C-alpha cells in the first residue's frame, strides 16, 4: 500500500502493488483531494527533475550516474516516509560512462560537429583522424559490396538526410478530435517467438504477478496527460475511467481502447500483466526532441509536469488501495492470420 503519494515527477514509471493478505479499501474522495492539493499547490516536481537531470545527468544502465540516481531516489523516497525502500539487484553486465568526446571535420575547413557516441562504444586510443566514406549498409547482403574498402576509414552507414517540408506544426497540443484518433483498435500482429522467449526467460513474471496491481508509464516527453490507453482491454476501461474521473476537469480523463507502443509497458502487456501508458500532448517531442542532445530540463514545462505528477500519484494511490484488481488480458499467443492466402513481401 502506498503511504504517501510520490509527487516529485522524477519517477516517470511507477508500480502500484499490495502485499498478499492485505485488507484494502478504495481511496476516498478526501484522499484524492489531498493528493490534488499537495500536487498542485506544493509541487517539488521541477526541483526534483533538476536534481536528477542537471545534478546527475544521463543514466545508462549500470553506469556511475545510474547508481548515483538509484542512491538519490532511495534517499528521497525514504525521506518522504516510504517504508521498505530498497534496490533490487539484477545481472546486466558491464557499465558504460562517457568522460568526454569530440568530433570535427578538418578539411577543407574545420567545423565542430554535433555528435554523440553510441552507448557501449569502446574508447579510442587518442584522437583518430581518417577520411570519411559514405557506405549505406542496412542489410547483411550489403557488406559484400564494401568488402576491403573500409579499412582505416570513418564510415557513415546511413545515407545523408535531406531537409523536409513539415505537414503539421512542430509543437502541438491535443484536442478531443486528436485524442479520438488514438482510439484505433488494430488487429494483433505476430512477432514470431518474441512473447514465448520473454515468458521463458525467468520466473520473474510469475513472481511479479502475485503482487502487481498496475504499472503506469509516462514515457512520451513532458507533455500534459490527456488520458490513458486501455491496450485493447475493454474490461479494464471502466476502472481506468473511474480512477481518471477526478482529473477530467484538467483534460486528463479520456480512456481509449487502442494500444500504443515504444514504451516499457509493452513488456508488461506481453506477459499478461496490467501495464499502461498515458496519452500525452506531443509538444515537440517527436518532431524535435526525442533521442537528441536537446532533450534537457529546459524542454519541460512546469505546469504540465506538476499536473502529470499529480495524476500519476492519484492513479498509484487508487490502484494500490483498490479492493479490485484490473481485469487482465489473456497471455499473448500466436494469432490466426486474418488472410491466410496473402503472400508476404520478404522485403517488408
Secondary structure as a PSIPRED ss2 file (coil, helix, strand):
# PSIPRED VFORMAT (PSIPRED V4.0)

   1 X C   1.000  0.000  0.000
   2 X C   1.000  0.000  0.000
   3 X C   1.000  0.000  0.000
   4 X C   1.000  0.000  0.000
   5 X C   1.000  0.000  0.000
   6 X C   1.000  0.000  0.000
   7 X C   1.000  0.000  0.000
   8 X C   1.000  0.000  0.000
   9 X C   1.000  0.000  0.000
  10 X C   1.000  0.000  0.000
  11 X C   1.000  0.000  0.000
  12 X C   1.000  0.000  0.000
  13 X E   0.000  0.000  1.000
  14 X E   0.000  0.000  1.000
  15 X E   0.000  0.000  1.000
  16 X E   0.000  0.000  1.000
  17 X E   0.000  0.000  1.000
  18 X C   1.000  0.000  0.000
  19 X C   1.000  0.000  0.000
  20 X C   1.000  0.000  0.000
  21 X C   1.000  0.000  0.000
  22 X C   1.000  0.000  0.000
  23 X C   1.000  0.000  0.000
  24 X C   1.000  0.000  0.000
  25 X C   1.000  0.000  0.000
  26 X C   1.000  0.000  0.000
  27 X C   1.000  0.000  0.000
  28 X C   1.000  0.000  0.000
  29 X H   0.000  1.000  0.000
  30 X H   0.000  1.000  0.000
  31 X H   0.000  1.000  0.000
  32 X H   0.000  1.000  0.000
  33 X H   0.000  1.000  0.000
  34 X H   0.000  1.000  0.000
  35 X H   0.000  1.000  0.000
  36 X H   0.000  1.000  0.000
  37 X H   0.000  1.000  0.000
  38 X H   0.000  1.000  0.000
  39 X H   0.000  1.000  0.000
  40 X H   0.000  1.000  0.000
  41 X H   0.000  1.000  0.000
  42 X C   1.000  0.000  0.000
  43 X C   1.000  0.000  0.000
  44 X C   1.000  0.000  0.000
  45 X H   0.000  1.000  0.000
  46 X H   0.000  1.000  0.000
  47 X H   0.000  1.000  0.000
  48 X H   0.000  1.000  0.000
  49 X H   0.000  1.000  0.000
  50 X H   0.000  1.000  0.000
  51 X H   0.000  1.000  0.000
  52 X H   0.000  1.000  0.000
  53 X H   0.000  1.000  0.000
  54 X H   0.000  1.000  0.000
  55 X H   0.000  1.000  0.000
  56 X H   0.000  1.000  0.000
  57 X C   1.000  0.000  0.000
  58 X C   1.000  0.000  0.000
  59 X C   1.000  0.000  0.000
  60 X C   1.000  0.000  0.000
  61 X C   1.000  0.000  0.000
  62 X C   1.000  0.000  0.000
  63 X C   1.000  0.000  0.000
  64 X H   0.000  1.000  0.000
  65 X H   0.000  1.000  0.000
  66 X H   0.000  1.000  0.000
  67 X H   0.000  1.000  0.000
  68 X H   0.000  1.000  0.000
  69 X H   0.000  1.000  0.000
  70 X H   0.000  1.000  0.000
  71 X H   0.000  1.000  0.000
  72 X H   0.000  1.000  0.000
  73 X H   0.000  1.000  0.000
  74 X H   0.000  1.000  0.000
  75 X H   0.000  1.000  0.000
  76 X H   0.000  1.000  0.000
  77 X H   0.000  1.000  0.000
  78 X H   0.000  1.000  0.000
  79 X H   0.000  1.000  0.000
  80 X H   0.000  1.000  0.000
  81 X C   1.000  0.000  0.000
  82 X C   1.000  0.000  0.000
  83 X C   1.000  0.000  0.000
  84 X C   1.000  0.000  0.000
  85 X C   1.000  0.000  0.000
  86 X C   1.000  0.000  0.000
  87 X C   1.000  0.000  0.000
  88 X C   1.000  0.000  0.000
  89 X C   1.000  0.000  0.000
  90 X C   1.000  0.000  0.000
  91 X C   1.000  0.000  0.000
  92 X C   1.000  0.000  0.000
  93 X C   1.000  0.000  0.000
  94 X C   1.000  0.000  0.000
  95 X C   1.000  0.000  0.000
  96 X C   1.000  0.000  0.000
  97 X C   1.000  0.000  0.000
  98 X C   1.000  0.000  0.000
  99 X C   1.000  0.000  0.000
 100 X C   1.000  0.000  0.000
 101 X C   1.000  0.000  0.000
 102 X C   1.000  0.000  0.000
 103 X C   1.000  0.000  0.000
 104 X E   0.000  0.000  1.000
 105 X E   0.000  0.000  1.000
 106 X C   1.000  0.000  0.000
 107 X C   1.000  0.000  0.000
 108 X C   1.000  0.000  0.000
 109 X C   1.000  0.000  0.000
 110 X C   1.000  0.000  0.000
 111 X E   0.000  0.000  1.000
 112 X E   0.000  0.000  1.000
 113 X C   1.000  0.000  0.000
 114 X C   1.000  0.000  0.000
 115 X C   1.000  0.000  0.000
 116 X C   1.000  0.000  0.000
 117 X C   1.000  0.000  0.000
 118 X C   1.000  0.000  0.000
 119 X C   1.000  0.000  0.000
 120 X C   1.000  0.000  0.000
 121 X C   1.000  0.000  0.000
 122 X C   1.000  0.000  0.000
 123 X C   1.000  0.000  0.000
 124 X C   1.000  0.000  0.000
 125 X C   1.000  0.000  0.000
 126 X C   1.000  0.000  0.000
 127 X C   1.000  0.000  0.000
 128 X C   1.000  0.000  0.000
 129 X C   1.000  0.000  0.000
 130 X C   1.000  0.000  0.000
 131 X C   1.000  0.000  0.000
 132 X E   0.000  0.000  1.000
 133 X E   0.000  0.000  1.000
 134 X E   0.000  0.000  1.000
 135 X C   1.000  0.000  0.000
 136 X C   1.000  0.000  0.000
 137 X C   1.000  0.000  0.000
 138 X C   1.000  0.000  0.000
 139 X C   1.000  0.000  0.000
 140 X H   0.000  1.000  0.000
 141 X H   0.000  1.000  0.000
 142 X H   0.000  1.000  0.000
 143 X H   0.000  1.000  0.000
 144 X H   0.000  1.000  0.000
 145 X H   0.000  1.000  0.000
 146 X H   0.000  1.000  0.000
 147 X C   1.000  0.000  0.000
 148 X C   1.000  0.000  0.000
 149 X C   1.000  0.000  0.000
 150 X C   1.000  0.000  0.000
 151 X C   1.000  0.000  0.000
 152 X C   1.000  0.000  0.000
 153 X C   1.000  0.000  0.000
 154 X E   0.000  0.000  1.000
 155 X E   0.000  0.000  1.000
 156 X E   0.000  0.000  1.000
 157 X C   1.000  0.000  0.000
 158 X C   1.000  0.000  0.000
 159 X C   1.000  0.000  0.000
 160 X C   1.000  0.000  0.000
 161 X C   1.000  0.000  0.000
 162 X C   1.000  0.000  0.000
 163 X C   1.000  0.000  0.000
 164 X C   1.000  0.000  0.000
 165 X C   1.000  0.000  0.000
 166 X C   1.000  0.000  0.000
 167 X C   1.000  0.000  0.000
 168 X C   1.000  0.000  0.000
 169 X C   1.000  0.000  0.000
 170 X C   1.000  0.000  0.000
 171 X C   1.000  0.000  0.000
 172 X E   0.000  0.000  1.000
 173 X C   1.000  0.000  0.000
 174 X C   1.000  0.000  0.000
 175 X C   1.000  0.000  0.000
 176 X H   0.000  1.000  0.000
 177 X H   0.000  1.000  0.000
 178 X H   0.000  1.000  0.000
 179 X H   0.000  1.000  0.000
 180 X H   0.000  1.000  0.000
 181 X C   1.000  0.000  0.000
 182 X C   1.000  0.000  0.000
 183 X C   1.000  0.000  0.000
 184 X C   1.000  0.000  0.000
 185 X C   1.000  0.000  0.000
 186 X C   1.000  0.000  0.000
 187 X C   1.000  0.000  0.000
 188 X C   1.000  0.000  0.000
 189 X C   1.000  0.000  0.000
 190 X C   1.000  0.000  0.000
 191 X C   1.000  0.000  0.000
 192 X C   1.000  0.000  0.000
 193 X C   1.000  0.000  0.000
 194 X H   0.000  1.000  0.000
 195 X H   0.000  1.000  0.000
 196 X H   0.000  1.000  0.000
 197 X H   0.000  1.000  0.000
 198 X H   0.000  1.000  0.000
 199 X H   0.000  1.000  0.000
 200 X H   0.000  1.000  0.000
 201 X C   1.000  0.000  0.000
 202 X C   1.000  0.000  0.000
 203 X C   1.000  0.000  0.000
 204 X H   0.000  1.000  0.000
 205 X H   0.000  1.000  0.000
 206 X H   0.000  1.000  0.000
 207 X H   0.000  1.000  0.000
 208 X H   0.000  1.000  0.000
 209 X H   0.000  1.000  0.000
 210 X C   1.000  0.000  0.000
 211 X C   1.000  0.000  0.000
 212 X E   0.000  0.000  1.000
 213 X E   0.000  0.000  1.000
 214 X E   0.000  0.000  1.000
 215 X E   0.000  0.000  1.000
 216 X E   0.000  0.000  1.000
 217 X E   0.000  0.000  1.000
 218 X C   1.000  0.000  0.000
 219 X C   1.000  0.000  0.000
 220 X C   1.000  0.000  0.000
 221 X C   1.000  0.000  0.000
 222 X C   1.000  0.000  0.000
 223 X C   1.000  0.000  0.000
 224 X C   1.000  0.000  0.000
 225 X E   0.000  0.000  1.000
 226 X E   0.000  0.000  1.000
 227 X E   0.000  0.000  1.000
 228 X E   0.000  0.000  1.000
 229 X E   0.000  0.000  1.000
 230 X C   1.000  0.000  0.000
 231 X C   1.000  0.000  0.000
 232 X C   1.000  0.000  0.000
 233 X C   1.000  0.000  0.000
 234 X H   0.000  1.000  0.000
 235 X H   0.000  1.000  0.000
 236 X H   0.000  1.000  0.000
 237 X H   0.000  1.000  0.000
 238 X H   0.000  1.000  0.000
 239 X H   0.000  1.000  0.000
 240 X H   0.000  1.000  0.000
 241 X H   0.000  1.000  0.000
 242 X H   0.000  1.000  0.000
 243 X H   0.000  1.000  0.000
 244 X H   0.000  1.000  0.000
 245 X H   0.000  1.000  0.000
 246 X H   0.000  1.000  0.000
 247 X H   0.000  1.000  0.000
 248 X H   0.000  1.000  0.000
 249 X H   0.000  1.000  0.000
 250 X H   0.000  1.000  0.000
 251 X C   1.000  0.000  0.000
 252 X C   1.000  0.000  0.000
 253 X C   1.000  0.000  0.000
 254 X E   0.000  0.000  1.000
 255 X E   0.000  0.000  1.000
 256 X E   0.000  0.000  1.000
 257 X C   1.000  0.000  0.000
 258 X C   1.000  0.000  0.000
 259 X C   1.000  0.000  0.000
 260 X C   1.000  0.000  0.000
 261 X C   1.000  0.000  0.000
 262 X C   1.000  0.000  0.000
 263 X C   1.000  0.000  0.000
 264 X C   1.000  0.000  0.000
 265 X H   0.000  1.000  0.000
 266 X H   0.000  1.000  0.000
 267 X H   0.000  1.000  0.000
 268 X H   0.000  1.000  0.000
 269 X H   0.000  1.000  0.000
 270 X H   0.000  1.000  0.000
 271 X C   1.000  0.000  0.000
 272 X C   1.000  0.000  0.000
 273 X C   1.000  0.000  0.000
 274 X C   1.000  0.000  0.000
 275 X E   0.000  0.000  1.000
 276 X E   0.000  0.000  1.000
 277 X E   0.000  0.000  1.000
 278 X E   0.000  0.000  1.000
 279 X E   0.000  0.000  1.000
 280 X E   0.000  0.000  1.000
 281 X C   1.000  0.000  0.000
 282 X C   1.000  0.000  0.000
 283 X E   0.000  0.000  1.000
 284 X C   1.000  0.000  0.000
 285 X H   0.000  1.000  0.000
 286 X H   0.000  1.000  0.000
 287 X H   0.000  1.000  0.000
 288 X H   0.000  1.000  0.000
 289 X H   0.000  1.000  0.000
 290 X C   1.000  0.000  0.000
 291 X C   1.000  0.000  0.000
 292 X C   1.000  0.000  0.000
 293 X C   1.000  0.000  0.000
 294 X C   1.000  0.000  0.000
 295 X C   1.000  0.000  0.000
 296 X C   1.000  0.000  0.000
 297 X H   0.000  1.000  0.000
 298 X H   0.000  1.000  0.000
 299 X H   0.000  1.000  0.000
 300 X C   1.000  0.000  0.000
 301 X C   1.000  0.000  0.000
 302 X H   0.000  1.000  0.000
 303 X H   0.000  1.000  0.000
 304 X H   0.000  1.000  0.000
 305 X H   0.000  1.000  0.000
 306 X H   0.000  1.000  0.000
 307 X H   0.000  1.000  0.000
 308 X H   0.000  1.000  0.000
 309 X H   0.000  1.000  0.000
 310 X H   0.000  1.000  0.000
 311 X H   0.000  1.000  0.000
 312 X H   0.000  1.000  0.000
 313 X H   0.000  1.000  0.000
 314 X H   0.000  1.000  0.000
 315 X H   0.000  1.000  0.000
 316 X H   0.000  1.000  0.000
 317 X H   0.000  1.000  0.000
 318 X H   0.000  1.000  0.000
 319 X H   0.000  1.000  0.000
 320 X H   0.000  1.000  0.000
 321 X H   0.000  1.000  0.000
 322 X C   1.000  0.000  0.000
 323 X C   1.000  0.000  0.000
 324 X C   1.000  0.000  0.000
 325 X C   1.000  0.000  0.000
 326 X C   1.000  0.000  0.000
 327 X C   1.000  0.000  0.000
 328 X C   1.000  0.000  0.000
 329 X C   1.000  0.000  0.000
 330 X C   1.000  0.000  0.000
 331 X C   1.000  0.000  0.000
 332 X C   1.000  0.000  0.000
 333 X C   1.000  0.000  0.000
 334 X C   1.000  0.000  0.000
 335 X C   1.000  0.000  0.000
 336 X C   1.000  0.000  0.000
 337 X C   1.000  0.000  0.000
 338 X C   1.000  0.000  0.000
 339 X C   1.000  0.000  0.000
 340 X C   1.000  0.000  0.000
 341 X C   1.000  0.000  0.000
 342 X C   1.000  0.000  0.000
 343 X C   1.000  0.000  0.000
 344 X C   1.000  0.000  0.000
 345 X C   1.000  0.000  0.000
 346 X C   1.000  0.000  0.000
 347 X C   1.000  0.000  0.000
 348 X C   1.000  0.000  0.000
